[in-house]
Amino acid sequence: MILIRSVGVLVYGDRRTSRKQEGTMSRPPVTETKDQRRLGFPFRSGRISLDFVATVAKRDMNDREMITDGESLQTWLWVSGLPAAKDPIDESAVERARVLREAINRLTRARVDETRPVPTDVEILNEAAQRGVPFPKLDYDGLSVHPSAPVPVDQVLAIVARDAVELFSGKYHDRIRRCLGHDCSLYFVDRSRQGVRRWCSMAACGEKASSATYRKRHSGPA
């Protein structure tokens, strides 16, 4: 299994140590903003690392790539609320982002399927998580945060990687779910009290499934 040994590093081992509480990367369930919906990026998982995985739409169905170039990666970073990355983001940086994303995807799938993660995926995640990350600065009014200057994209992706580390080793490690929508491939964190959430979003998938069940139940013979 995966354990956290120090901040931002995943290792293999047993679970003799206590489970750490999730830290600064955790966030409450989010409601997608108008910009997120308009640009087509799903933000329904409750974790930025799982939202990043969702930039391949309909996985195992038609695998639609949403990070097609540096501009689309920059757009996703902006709409996600992460710090700005320096322009331009070249193709090699885009490829590194995809490699990290797919490692997180495989680690997520291993967690959901309760299988042992592949060591190379853990190594990819650890390497990305150990890069320096930008820090917010309090403005002189003492109330607001002064946005940091654009930084190299790998530093921004380190935030995503650290979020994945905290997710896989934190208190919600066993609450990662795959949406049961028939045409949905999104993962999400189930924070419901009983742990019985089935959909990435009731509006996006739950109501669709309920409507289909209703129609099937009330449809008579032709």
KEDOTI-291872 format. One record per residue (C-alpha): residue number from 1; x, y, z. Coordinates in Angstrom, 3 decimals, m for minus. Layout:
+-----+----------+----------+----------+
: num :        u :        v :        w :
+-----+----------+----------+----------+
: NUM :        X :        Y :        Z :
...
+-----+----------+----------+----------+
END
This chain:
+-----+----------+----------+----------+
: num :        u :        v :        w :
+-----+----------+----------+----------+
:   1 :    0.000 :    0.000 :    0.000 :
:   2 :    1.005 :    3.664 :   m0.148 :
:   3 :    2.044 :    5.598 :    2.907 :
:   4 :    3.260 :    9.092 :    3.426 :
:   5 :    6.650 :    9.232 :    5.122 :
:   6 :    7.327 :   12.935 :    4.864 :
:   7 :    5.635 :   15.917 :    3.309 :
:   8 :    5.169 :   15.370 :   m0.387 :
:   9 :    6.697 :   11.867 :   m0.615 :
:  10 :    4.943 :    8.546 :   m1.118 :
:  11 :    6.544 :    5.232 :   m0.201 :
:  12 :    5.545 :    1.600 :   m0.078 :
:  13 :    4.929 :   m0.089 :    3.229 :
:  14 :    2.359 :   m1.318 :    5.694 :
:  15 :   m0.042 :    0.792 :    7.736 :
:  16 :    1.596 :    0.575 :   11.123 :
:  17 :    1.774 :    4.349 :   11.366 :
:  18 :   m1.307 :    6.437 :   12.005 :
:  19 :   m3.141 :    8.043 :    9.113 :
:  20 :   m2.210 :   11.692 :    8.740 :
:  21 :   m4.841 :   14.366 :    8.507 :
:  22 :   m5.162 :   16.047 :    5.154 :
:  23 :   m3.336 :   19.340 :    4.948 :
:  24 :   m3.461 :   22.560 :    3.023 :
:  25 :   m4.154 :   20.971 :   m0.353 :
:  26 :   m7.518 :   19.528 :    0.691 :
:  27 :  m10.570 :   21.504 :   m0.209 :
:  28 :  m14.316 :   21.228 :    0.311 :
:  29 :  m16.643 :   20.028 :   m2.411 :
:  30 :  m16.729 :   22.631 :   m5.131 :
:  31 :  m19.442 :   24.087 :   m7.282 :
:  32 :  m18.269 :   24.584 :  m10.827 :
:  33 :  m17.905 :   28.221 :  m11.803 :
:  34 :  m19.370 :   29.714 :  m14.952 :
:  35 :  m15.891 :   29.907 :  m16.492 :
:  36 :  m15.231 :   26.247 :  m15.746 :
:  37 :  m18.513 :   25.196 :  m17.322 :
:  38 :  m18.060 :   27.532 :  m20.288 :
:  39 :  m14.603 :   26.178 :  m21.066 :
:  40 :  m15.730 :   22.581 :  m20.677 :
:  41 :  m13.358 :   21.525 :  m17.907 :
:  42 :  m15.080 :   19.439 :  m15.200 :
:  43 :  m14.368 :   20.425 :  m11.594 :
:  44 :  m16.618 :   18.068 :   m9.661 :
:  45 :  m14.196 :   15.836 :   m7.769 :
:  46 :  m13.464 :   18.024 :   m4.753 :
:  47 :   m9.693 :   17.640 :   m5.306 :
:  48 :   m7.497 :   19.480 :   m7.764 :
:  49 :   m5.486 :   16.339 :   m8.558 :
:  50 :   m8.622 :   14.432 :   m9.579 :
:  51 :   m9.837 :   17.445 :  m11.541 :
:  52 :   m6.543 :   17.274 :  m13.433 :
:  53 :   m7.148 :   13.600 :  m14.220 :
:  54 :  m10.516 :   14.688 :  m15.637 :
:  55 :   m8.792 :   16.639 :  m18.426 :
:  56 :   m9.098 :   13.418 :  m20.400 :
:  57 :  m12.832 :   13.220 :  m20.937 :
:  58 :  m14.717 :    9.917 :  m21.105 :
:  59 :  m11.774 :    7.692 :  m20.242 :
:  60 :  m12.028 :    4.137 :  m21.556 :
:  61 :  m14.795 :    5.311 :  m23.888 :
:  62 :  m13.294 :    7.731 :  m26.371 :
:  63 :  m10.460 :    9.299 :  m24.341 :
:  64 :  m10.894 :   12.899 :  m25.462 :
:  65 :   m7.731 :   14.864 :  m24.671 :
:  66 :   m8.432 :   18.361 :  m23.351 :
:  67 :   m4.809 :   19.404 :  m22.761 :
:  68 :   m3.840 :   19.635 :  m26.404 :
:  69 :   m1.142 :   22.295 :  m26.182 :
:  70 :    0.462 :   24.861 :  m23.915 :
:  71 :   m2.415 :   27.282 :  m24.296 :
:  72 :   m5.024 :   24.754 :  m23.172 :
:  73 :   m2.843 :   23.779 :  m20.194 :
:  74 :   m2.486 :   27.443 :  m19.252 :
:  75 :   m6.267 :   27.839 :  m19.555 :
:  76 :   m6.869 :   24.886 :  m17.238 :
:  77 :   m4.398 :   26.261 :  m14.680 :
:  78 :   m6.139 :   29.632 :  m14.796 :
:  79 :   m9.679 :   28.307 :  m14.489 :
:  80 :   m8.632 :   25.942 :  m11.675 :
:  81 :   m7.444 :   28.866 :   m9.570 :
:  82 :   m3.827 :   27.710 :   m9.452 :
:  83 :   m0.956 :   30.215 :   m9.698 :
:  84 :   m0.163 :   31.478 :  m13.168 :
:  85 :    2.540 :   29.705 :  m15.142 :
:  86 :    5.091 :   31.538 :  m17.232 :
:  87 :    4.338 :   31.796 :  m20.925 :
:  88 :    4.929 :   30.157 :  m23.222 :
:  89 :    4.351 :   26.589 :  m22.043 :
:  90 :    6.238 :   24.499 :  m24.572 :
:  91 :    5.402 :   21.013 :  m25.821 :
:  92 :    7.917 :   19.307 :  m23.526 :
:  93 :    6.217 :   20.889 :  m20.498 :
:  94 :    2.830 :   19.779 :  m21.811 :
:  95 :    4.153 :   16.237 :  m22.121 :
:  96 :    5.488 :   16.317 :  m18.537 :
:  97 :    2.068 :   17.481 :  m17.372 :
:  98 :    0.403 :   14.593 :  m19.185 :
:  99 :    2.871 :   12.084 :  m17.747 :
: 100 :    2.078 :   13.328 :  m14.230 :
: 101 :   m1.643 :   13.282 :  m14.929 :
: 102 :   m1.611 :    9.705 :  m16.203 :
: 103 :    0.447 :    8.551 :  m13.211 :
: 104 :   m2.168 :   10.115 :  m10.911 :
: 105 :   m4.902 :    8.448 :  m12.946 :
: 106 :   m3.326 :    5.006 :  m12.600 :
: 107 :   m2.704 :    5.516 :   m8.886 :
: 108 :   m6.325 :    6.589 :   m8.459 :
: 109 :   m7.557 :    3.551 :  m10.325 :
: 110 :   m5.357 :    1.309 :   m8.186 :
: 111 :   m6.831 :    2.887 :   m5.065 :
: 112 :  m10.420 :    2.464 :   m6.288 :
: 113 :   m9.800 :   m1.101 :   m7.469 :
: 114 :   m7.839 :   m1.893 :   m4.275 :
: 115 :   m4.793 :   m3.082 :   m6.191 :
: 116 :   m1.143 :   m2.373 :   m5.558 :
: 117 :    0.166 :    0.739 :   m7.337 :
: 118 :    2.919 :    0.505 :   m9.921 :
: 119 :    6.254 :    1.722 :   m8.476 :
: 120 :    7.074 :    3.897 :  m11.491 :
: 121 :    3.823 :    5.817 :  m11.007 :
: 122 :    4.726 :    6.482 :   m7.381 :
: 123 :    8.161 :    7.683 :   m8.495 :
: 124 :    6.685 :   10.035 :  m11.096 :
: 125 :    4.363 :   11.525 :   m8.489 :
: 126 :    7.091 :   11.878 :   m5.877 :
: 127 :    9.447 :   13.596 :   m8.293 :
: 128 :    6.799 :   16.109 :   m9.315 :
: 129 :    5.727 :   16.754 :   m5.709 :
: 130 :    9.255 :   17.597 :   m4.545 :
: 131 :    9.642 :   20.580 :   m6.836 :
: 132 :    9.392 :   24.010 :   m5.304 :
: 133 :    5.933 :   25.542 :   m5.219 :
: 134 :    4.847 :   29.198 :   m5.257 :
: 135 :    3.537 :   30.584 :   m1.987 :
: 136 :    0.816 :   33.202 :   m1.476 :
: 137 :    1.801 :   36.545 :    0.019 :
: 138 :   m0.348 :   38.650 :    2.305 :
: 139 :   m0.979 :   42.112 :    0.912 :
: 140 :   m0.157 :   45.226 :    2.912 :
: 141 :   m3.813 :   45.768 :    3.753 :
: 142 :   m3.554 :   42.663 :    5.922 :
: 143 :   m6.706 :   41.231 :    4.391 :
: 144 :   m6.046 :   40.082 :    0.853 :
: 145 :   m3.559 :   37.805 :   m0.863 :
: 146 :   m1.166 :   39.305 :   m3.352 :
: 147 :   m0.967 :   37.045 :   m6.409 :
: 148 :    2.472 :   35.644 :   m7.079 :
: 149 :    4.291 :   36.425 :  m10.287 :
: 150 :    4.053 :   33.709 :  m12.951 :
: 151 :    6.346 :   30.772 :  m12.186 :
: 152 :    7.623 :   27.803 :  m14.220 :
: 153 :    4.794 :   25.414 :  m14.989 :
: 154 :    6.521 :   22.532 :  m13.179 :
: 155 :    6.212 :   24.486 :   m9.930 :
: 156 :    2.476 :   24.865 :  m10.474 :
: 157 :    2.117 :   21.170 :  m11.284 :
: 158 :    3.922 :   20.414 :   m8.014 :
: 159 :    0.823 :   21.728 :   m6.237 :
: 160 :   m1.281 :   19.178 :   m8.111 :
: 161 :    1.191 :   16.406 :   m7.282 :
: 162 :    1.236 :   17.281 :   m3.573 :
: 163 :   m2.532 :   17.271 :   m3.523 :
: 164 :   m2.460 :   13.718 :   m4.901 :
: 165 :    0.072 :   12.688 :   m2.239 :
: 166 :   m2.176 :   14.049 :    0.501 :
: 167 :   m5.252 :   12.461 :   m1.041 :
: 168 :   m3.793 :    8.958 :   m1.363 :
: 169 :   m2.341 :    9.023 :    2.140 :
: 170 :   m4.929 :   11.145 :    3.958 :
: 171 :   m8.148 :   10.496 :    5.797 :
: 172 :  m10.192 :   10.278 :    2.579 :
: 173 :   m7.950 :    7.664 :    0.963 :
: 174 :  m10.784 :    5.122 :    1.117 :
: 175 :  m13.442 :    7.588 :   m0.038 :
: 176 :  m12.229 :    7.957 :   m3.623 :
: 177 :  m15.016 :    6.882 :   m5.946 :
: 178 :  m15.642 :    6.434 :   m9.643 :
: 179 :  m18.869 :    8.048 :  m10.859 :
: 180 :  m21.538 :    5.487 :  m11.715 :
: 181 :  m22.900 :    7.546 :  m14.597 :
: 182 :  m23.023 :    5.278 :  m17.642 :
: 183 :  m21.130 :    7.767 :  m19.830 :
: 184 :  m18.994 :    9.368 :  m17.105 :
: 185 :  m15.419 :    8.530 :  m16.173 :
: 186 :  m14.836 :   11.045 :  m13.380 :
: 187 :  m13.407 :   10.250 :   m9.962 :
: 188 :  m14.496 :   12.139 :   m6.871 :
: 189 :  m14.027 :   12.194 :   m3.104 :
: 190 :  m17.083 :   11.001 :   m1.199 :
: 191 :  m17.481 :   13.229 :    1.852 :
: 192 :  m21.038 :   12.138 :    2.584 :
: 193 :  m21.638 :   11.076 :    6.175 :
: 194 :  m22.494 :    7.477 :    5.273 :
: 195 :  m20.037 :    7.194 :    2.388 :
: 196 :  m22.731 :    6.302 :   m0.136 :
: 197 :  m22.349 :    9.022 :   m2.757 :
: 198 :  m22.639 :    7.537 :   m6.260 :
: 199 :  m22.332 :   10.460 :   m8.659 :
: 200 :  m19.697 :   13.061 :   m9.432 :
: 201 :  m22.602 :   15.499 :   m9.487 :
: 202 :  m26.292 :   14.951 :   m8.919 :
: 203 :  m27.054 :   17.587 :  m11.540 :
: 204 :  m24.665 :   16.165 :  m14.136 :
: 205 :  m25.104 :   12.413 :  m13.670 :
: 206 :  m27.451 :   11.607 :  m10.794 :
: 207 :  m30.539 :   13.254 :  m12.254 :
: 208 :  m29.815 :   11.717 :  m15.650 :
: 209 :  m29.693 :    8.247 :  m14.094 :
: 210 :  m32.843 :    8.910 :  m12.061 :
: 211 :  m34.687 :   10.040 :  m15.181 :
: 212 :  m33.580 :    6.954 :  m17.093 :
: 213 :  m34.736 :    4.706 :  m14.243 :
: 214 :  m38.078 :    6.512 :  m14.088 :
: 215 :  m38.647 :    6.179 :  m17.825 :
: 216 :  m37.770 :    2.499 :  m17.758 :
: 217 :  m40.083 :    1.865 :  m14.817 :
: 218 :  m43.032 :    3.682 :  m16.367 :
: 219 :  m42.619 :    2.705 :  m19.983 :
: 220 :  m45.283 :    0.305 :  m21.097 :
: 221 :  m45.203 :   m2.169 :  m23.937 :
: 222 :  m45.124 :   m0.591 :  m27.406 :
+-----+----------+----------+----------+
END
